[in-house]
């Protein structure tokens, strides 16, 4: 235990007024399941000390003390796991002490630490886990762990020997993202950085308060951050990432995002990531034969890369991390992750005469203004004749009509361009770009059978949601899958006709599905009444209406939330009814308008027909808590029309 971590224990000892061995006393006096109901583990302290070298190489020492509250907690903690990427970091479990009946037992043989490949899906870059089995544990036991790591998150351009491989790509710089939230209660969390004075470190705390201090120690600065009594954050359905709402600390020696932008541009140009080859140029010329203008060319190349370069992350040697693999390799392998698909598109666009560069973004959460590297995704830029850059994303648009996925709207990105650029946010996409429309006619026969037809049309991300029914399954299943969509809302339905064209011909126009059907016994017939719900008011093809999965029972929300995409939903149906009946009851006409969403709907009788009309407008992808009332009203309105029966009475 070094001096710094000893100070942490002494501080906790003072807080809990303990005597004797501070760790053992802390374990006894820190409380149990009664004080922390619903939690399986209690973290008494979690301290990390980072020692940053002149080169940017960083050594992380972490000291953590857990107390087990429940049998589940005992099972969860029975194996200590410490993940790392061997290309960029070295990690080790240095020491473990188990306190049973408050008596410490240090594991004497740390050779029991094993090193296994980490579980992986779709990306297989060689991530590994150090693991240590602690044996049987029980509620009331405690576990003290000492961990060590050196390195960083992303891999280097080339292989180096010794500690050179652990120096960050932006040599000499340091950054970190420190979560001051936890899924388990934490009595004290401390994070400290010991860094040379000539490396100015900017930092900012988001979404809460953290105590901070700065000490001078010769030619070095010691920054310390601490927070006590951290409780697990509440969760709300569909809420944004916890990193967007929970306390966190960002630190960086990089001066600004423009500097990072220029560096990202240079590192790829120096590596010659986007050099073309005769084979690539020949393929580009072949693909662009039918193109009639520049946007045609951009679309053709974007969709070819999206559809033909398989998403598969395998270790490809040089070029991991921020440096994109060479287009020649991607073209040969026909596979890769987001940066490979982005790099392949840049290479092909340049071969076609366009000016094109990479950009970094963060799918799933926000990027904040301190230039710590908050990226998990790579996309493509192309410069248009008017001098503006257009975003392209071949990773997220396979078999999708968009060139940039609007599921990424309201998302930050950083361009890697010659002069550098600030952090930018992608704009809102109008709901009408993502319409989902159902229209149809039907007839209730004298025995309650419903016979009719409907047409589904969808565009943008709604097109993508519906089209995935086909593109993610074999053609032999297509008719069955469409049938299942109808059976989900009407189990007695029989489809008498179906047409959906060629789902893979997505560039010819928005998807359209035409269905004719007959549903025996659909309407409840009594002596004087007919009771039914218009078929198109039901959540038919719900996959295209992700908002219907929200629970509208909650009146207020604390956190921002997100849907798949902005969206326009239109439902229109005319139901012909037997003669001599009039409308007695239907869900009342409704019109709601708000900053997040709007809804209008009515069911009227017109002659011998019942007319259903609904329009739902969802205006964003990421919503503020203040948008919830209008979003909730729109979703509840559509659900009400689906659930309230229509009642006809005989005149």
Residue pairs with C-beta under 8 A, 6 or more apart in sequence:
1 9
1 63
1 146
2 49
2 61
4 47
4 49
4 192
5 47
5 49
5 61
5 63
8 45
8 47
8 63
8 188
8 190
9 22
9 23
9 26
9 45
10 22
11 188
12 22
12 26
12 44
12 45
12 187
12 188
13 22
13 25
13 26
15 187
15 188
15 228
16 25
16 26
16 29
16 30
18 25
18 26
18 29
19 25
23 65
23 99
23 104
23 142
23 144
24 99
24 102
24 104
26 44
26 65
27 44
27 65
27 67
27 99
27 102
27 142
28 102
30 42
30 44
30 67
30 187
31 42
32 67
32 69
32 139
32 140
33 39
33 69
33 70
33 139
36 42
36 69
36 185
39 69
39 70
39 73
39 184
39 185
39 232
40 68
40 69
40 70
40 72
40 73
40 76
40 184
41 66
41 67
41 68
41 69
41 73
41 76
41 77
41 184
42 66
42 67
42 69
42 184
42 185
42 187
43 64
43 65
43 66
43 67
43 182
43 184
43 185
43 186
43 187
43 189
44 65
44 66
44 67
44 142
44 187
44 188
45 63
45 64
45 65
45 186
45 187
45 188
45 189
45 190
46 62
46 63
46 64
46 182
46 186
46 188
46 189
46 190
47 62
47 63
47 64
47 188
47 189
47 190
47 191
47 192
48 60
48 61
48 62
48 63
48 178
48 190
48 191
48 192
49 60
49 61
49 62
49 192
49 194
50 58
50 59
50 60
50 61
50 174
50 176
50 191
50 192
50 193
50 194
50 195
51 58
51 59
51 61
51 194
52 58
52 174
52 193
52 194
52 195
52 196
52 199
53 59
53 196
54 172
54 196
55 167
55 171
55 172
56 152
56 167
56 168
56 170
56 171
56 172
56 173
56 174
57 150
57 151
57 163
57 166
57 167
57 168
58 150
58 151
58 152
58 168
58 174
59 148
59 149
59 150
60 147
60 148
60 149
60 150
61 146
61 147
61 148
62 145
62 146
62 147
62 148
62 149
63 144
63 145
63 146
63 147
64 144
64 145
64 147
65 142
65 143
65 144
65 145
66 77
66 142
66 143
66 144
66 145
67 140
67 141
67 142
68 74
68 77
68 137
68 138
68 139
68 140
68 141
68 142
68 143
69 139
70 139
71 138
71 139
73 139
74 136
74 137
74 138
74 139
74 141
75 137
77 134
77 137
77 143
78 133
78 134
78 135
78 136
78 137
79 131
79 132
79 133
79 134
80 93
80 96
80 131
80 132
80 134
80 143
80 145
81 129
81 130
81 131
82 91
82 92
82 93
82 129
82 130
82 131
82 147
82 149
83 91
83 118
83 127
83 128
83 129
83 130
84 90
84 91
84 127
84 128
84 129
84 130
84 149
84 151
85 125
85 126
85 127
85 128
85 151
85 153
85 155
86 126
86 128
87 125
87 126
87 155
87 156
87 165
87 320
88 151
88 152
88 153
88 154
88 155
88 156
88 165
88 166
88 321
89 149
89 150
89 151
89 152
89 153
89 166
90 149
90 150
90 151
90 166
91 130
91 147
91 148
91 149
92 113
92 130
92 147
92 148
92 149
93 110
93 113
93 130
93 132
93 145
93 146
93 147
94 110
94 146
94 147
94 148
95 106
95 107
95 110
95 144
95 145
95 146
96 106
96 107
96 110
96 132
96 134
96 143
96 144
96 145
96 146
97 104
97 105
97 106
97 107
97 143
97 144
98 104
98 105
98 107
98 134
98 135
98 137
98 141
98 142
98 143
98 144
99 105
99 141
99 142
99 143
99 144
100 137
100 138
100 141
101 140
102 142
104 144
107 132
107 134
110 132
112 132
112 133
113 130
113 131
113 132
114 130
114 131
114 132
115 128
115 129
115 130
115 131
116 128
116 129
116 131
117 126
117 127
117 128
117 129
118 127
118 128
118 129
120 127
122 311
122 312
122 313
123 313
123 337
124 313
124 314
124 315
125 155
125 313
125 314
125 315
125 320
126 315
134 143
137 143
150 163
150 166
151 165
151 166
152 166
152 167
152 168
152 169
153 373
154 168
154 169
154 320
154 321
154 322
154 373
155 320
155 321
156 165
156 167
156 169
156 320
156 321
157 169
157 267
157 271
157 318
157 319
157 321
157 323
158 318
159 165
159 318
160 167
168 174
168 175
169 267
169 321
169 322
169 323
170 254
170 260
170 263
172 199
172 253
173 199
173 252
173 253
173 254
174 193
174 195
174 199
174 201
174 251
174 252
174 253
175 250
175 251
175 252
175 253
175 254
175 371
175 372
175 373
176 193
176 249
176 250
176 251
176 372
177 243
177 248
177 249
177 250
177 372
177 374
178 191
178 225
178 248
178 249
178 250
178 251
179 242
179 243
179 246
179 247
179 248
180 189
180 205
180 208
180 210
180 225
180 227
180 230
180 246
180 247
180 248
180 249
181 230
181 232
181 233
181 242
181 246
181 247
181 248
182 189
182 230
182 232
183 232
184 232
185 229
185 230
185 231
185 232
186 227
186 229
186 230
187 228
187 229
187 230
188 226
188 227
188 228
189 226
189 227
189 228
189 230
190 224
190 225
190 226
191 224
191 225
191 226
191 249
192 222
192 223
192 224
192 225
193 201
193 222
193 223
193 251
194 217
194 220
194 221
194 222
195 201
195 220
195 221
195 222
195 223
195 253
196 219
196 220
196 221
197 216
197 219
197 220
197 221
198 219
199 253
200 253
201 221
201 223
201 251
201 252
201 253
202 251
202 252
202 253
202 370
203 212
203 223
203 225
203 249
203 250
203 251
203 252
203 370
204 249
204 250
204 368
204 369
204 370
205 212
205 225
205 247
205 248
205 249
206 247
206 248
206 249
206 250
206 368
207 244
207 245
207 246
207 247
207 248
208 227
208 246
208 247
209 227
209 247
210 225
210 226
210 227
210 247
210 249
211 225
211 226
211 227
212 223
212 224
212 225
212 226
213 223
213 224
214 221
214 222
214 223
214 224
215 221
215 222
215 224
216 222
223 251
225 249
227 247
230 247
233 242
233 245
233 246
234 558
236 554
236 557
236 558
236 559
236 561
237 550
237 551
237 554
237 561
238 550
238 561
238 562
238 563
239 245
239 557
239 559
239 560
239 561
239 562
240 365
240 366
240 559
240 560
240 561
240 562
240 622
241 364
241 365
241 366
243 365
243 366
244 365
244 366
244 560
245 559
245 560
250 368
250 370
250 372
250 374
251 370
251 372
252 370
252 371
252 372
254 260
254 371
254 372
255 371
256 371
256 422
257 369
257 371
257 414
257 421
257 422
257 423
258 420
258 421
258 422
259 371
259 420
260 371
260 373
260 414
261 414
261 415
261 416
261 417
261 420
261 421
261 422
262 418
262 419
262 420
264 322
264 358
264 360
264 414
264 416
265 357
265 416
265 417
265 418
265 420
267 322
267 323
268 274
268 322
268 323
268 324
268 343
268 358
268 416
271 319
271 323
271 324
271 326
272 326
273 319
273 323
273 324
273 325
273 326
273 327
273 343
273 346
273 347
274 324
274 326
274 327
274 343
274 346
274 347
274 350
274 356
275 326
275 327
275 328
275 347
276 327
276 328
276 347
276 348
276 350
276 351
277 327
277 328
277 331
279 331
280 327
280 328
280 331
280 347
280 348
280 351
281 351
283 331
283 348
284 301
284 348
284 351
284 352
287 300
287 301
287 304
288 297
288 300
288 301
288 352
290 296
290 300
291 297
291 300
294 354
294 384
294 385
297 352
297 354
298 349
298 354
298 382
298 390
298 392
298 403
299 403
299 507
301 345
301 348
301 349
301 352
302 345
302 380
302 392
302 394
302 397
302 403
303 394
303 397
303 403
303 507
304 348
305 341
305 344
305 345
305 348
305 394
306 341
306 394
306 395
306 397
306 398
306 399
306 400
307 398
307 399
308 334
309 330
309 334
309 335
309 336
309 340
309 341
309 344
309 394
310 334
310 335
311 335
311 336
311 337
311 338
311 341
311 395
312 335
312 336
312 337
313 336
313 337
314 335
316 325
316 329
316 333
316 336
316 340
318 325
319 325
319 326
319 329
322 360
324 339
324 340
324 342
324 343
324 346
324 358
324 378
325 336
325 339
325 340
325 343
326 343
326 347
327 343
327 344
327 346
327 347
327 348
328 347
330 336
330 340
330 341
330 343
330 344
330 347
331 344
331 347
336 343
336 344
337 395
338 377
338 378
338 379
338 395
339 358
339 378
341 394
341 395
342 358
342 359
342 378
342 379
342 380
342 393
342 394
342 395
343 358
343 378
344 394
345 356
345 380
345 392
345 394
346 356
346 357
346 358
346 380
349 356
349 380
349 382
350 356
354 382
354 383
355 382
355 383
356 380
356 381
356 382
356 383
357 380
357 381
357 415
357 416
357 417
358 378
358 379
358 380
358 381
358 416
359 378
359 379
359 380
359 381
359 391
359 413
359 414
359 415
359 416
360 375
360 377
360 378
360 379
360 413
360 414
360 416
361 367
361 375
361 377
361 378
361 379
361 408
361 411
361 412
361 413
361 414
362 374
362 375
362 376
362 377
362 411
362 412
363 376
363 377
363 408
363 411
364 376
365 374
366 412
367 374
367 375
367 412
367 413
367 414
367 423
368 374
369 423
375 414
377 395
378 395
379 391
379 392
379 393
379 395
379 404
379 413
380 391
380 392
380 393
380 394
381 389
381 390
381 391
381 392
381 415
381 417
382 389
382 390
382 392
383 389
383 390
384 390
389 415
389 417
390 403
390 404
391 404
391 413
391 426
392 403
392 404
393 403
393 404
393 405
393 408
396 405
396 407
396 408
397 403
397 404
397 405
398 471
399 464
399 467
399 468
399 471
399 503
399 504
399 506
400 461
400 463
400 464
400 467
400 506
401 459
401 460
401 463
401 464
401 506
401 507
401 510
402 460
402 461
402 464
404 426
405 461
406 429
406 433
406 434
406 460
406 461
406 565
406 566
406 621
407 461
407 564
407 565
407 621
408 426
409 426
409 427
409 428
409 429
409 565
409 566
409 620
409 621
410 425
410 426
410 428
410 620
410 621
410 622
411 425
411 426
412 423
412 424
412 425
412 426
413 423
413 424
413 425
413 426
414 421
414 423
414 424
415 421
415 424
428 566
428 619
428 620
428 621
429 460
429 565
429 566
429 621
430 566
431 566
431 567
431 568
431 617
431 618
431 619
432 568
433 459
433 460
433 566
434 459
434 460
434 461
434 462
434 463
434 565
434 566
434 567
434 568
435 457
435 458
435 459
435 460
435 462
435 567
435 568
435 569
435 570
436 456
436 457
436 458
436 462
436 466
436 541
436 544
436 545
436 567
436 568
436 569
436 570
437 455
437 456
437 457
437 458
437 569
437 570
437 571
437 572
438 454
438 455
438 456
438 536
438 540
438 541
438 570
438 571
438 572
438 573
439 454
439 455
439 457
439 536
439 570
439 571
439 572
439 573
440 452
440 453
440 454
440 455
440 535
440 536
440 572
440 573
440 574
441 452
441 453
441 573
441 574
441 575
441 576
442 450
442 451
442 452
442 453
442 454
442 534
442 535
442 573
442 574
442 575
442 576
443 450
443 451
443 452
443 575
443 576
443 577
444 450
444 522
444 523
444 530
444 532
444 575
444 576
444 577
444 578
445 451
445 578
446 525
446 578
447 520
447 521
447 525
448 520
448 521
448 522
448 523
448 524
448 525
448 530
448 532
449 518
449 519
449 520
449 521
449 522
449 523
450 490
450 517
450 518
450 519
450 522
450 523
450 532
450 535
450 575
451 517
451 518
451 519
452 516
452 517
452 535
452 575
453 497
453 514
453 515
453 516
453 517
454 514
454 515
454 517
454 535
454 536
454 540
454 573
455 512
455 513
455 514
455 515
456 466
456 511
456 512
456 513
456 515
456 540
456 541
456 544
457 510
457 511
457 512
458 465
458 466
458 467
458 510
458 511
458 544
459 510
460 565
461 564
461 565
461 567
462 544
462 565
462 567
463 506
463 510
463 511
465 543
465 544
465 546
465 564
466 511
466 513
466 541
466 543
466 544
467 503
467 506
467 511
468 543
469 478
469 481
469 482
469 485
469 503
469 543
470 478
470 481
470 500
470 503
470 504
471 503
471 504
473 481
478 500
478 503
479 498
482 495
482 498
482 500
482 513
482 515
483 493
483 495
483 498
485 540
485 541
486 493
486 495
486 515
486 517
486 540
487 493
488 540
488 542
489 535
489 538
489 539
489 540
490 517
490 519
490 522
490 535
490 538
492 519
492 520
492 521
492 522
493 517
493 518
493 519
494 517
494 518
494 519
494 520
495 515
495 516
495 517
496 516
496 517
496 518
497 514
497 515
497 516
498 513
498 514
498 515
498 516
499 513
499 514
500 511
500 512
500 513
500 514
501 511
501 512
503 511
519 535
522 532
522 535
523 530
523 531
523 532
524 530
524 531
524 532
527 650
528 649
528 650
529 584
529 647
529 648
529 649
529 650
530 577
530 578
530 581
530 647
530 648
531 645
531 646
531 647
531 648
532 575
532 645
532 646
533 642
533 643
533 644
533 645
533 646
534 573
534 575
534 603
534 610
534 612
534 646
535 573
536 571
536 572
536 573
536 612
537 571
537 573
537 612
537 614
537 641
537 642
538 642
539 545
539 548
539 642
542 548
542 549
545 567
545 569
545 638
546 563
546 564
546 565
546 567
547 563
547 567
547 616
547 618
547 631
547 634
547 635
548 635
548 638
548 639
550 563
550 631
550 632
550 635
552 632
552 635
552 636
552 639
554 632
555 632
556 625
556 628
557 625
557 628
558 625
559 625
560 622
560 623
560 624
560 625
561 622
561 623
561 625
561 628
562 621
562 622
562 623
563 618
563 620
563 621
563 623
564 621
565 621
566 618
566 619
566 620
566 621
567 616
567 617
567 618
568 615
568 616
568 617
568 618
569 614
569 615
569 616
569 617
569 618
569 638
570 614
570 615
570 616
571 612
571 613
571 614
571 615
572 611
572 612
572 613
572 614
573 611
573 612
574 606
574 609
574 610
574 611
574 612
575 609
575 610
575 611
575 612
576 608
576 609
577 608
577 609
577 610
577 648
579 608
580 650
580 651
581 648
581 649
581 650
581 651
582 605
582 648
582 649
582 651
583 603
583 604
583 605
583 610
583 646
583 647
583 648
584 647
584 648
584 649
585 645
585 646
585 647
586 603
586 610
586 644
586 646
586 647
587 601
587 603
587 640
587 641
587 644
589 601
589 602
589 603
590 599
590 600
590 601
590 602
590 637
590 640
591 599
591 600
591 601
592 598
592 599
592 600
592 630
592 633
592 634
592 637
593 630
594 627
594 629
594 630
594 631
594 633
594 634
595 619
595 626
595 627
595 630
596 618
596 619
596 620
596 623
596 624
596 626
596 627
596 628
596 629
596 630
596 631
596 634
597 616
597 617
597 618
597 619
597 627
597 630
597 631
597 633
597 634
597 635
598 615
598 616
598 617
598 619
598 630
598 634
599 614
599 615
599 616
599 617
599 633
599 634
599 637
599 638
600 613
600 614
600 615
601 613
601 614
601 615
601 637
601 638
601 641
602 611
602 613
603 610
603 611
603 612
603 613
603 641
603 646
604 610
604 611
604 613
605 611
610 646
610 648
612 641
614 637
614 638
614 641
616 634
616 635
616 637
616 638
617 634
618 631
618 634
620 627
623 631
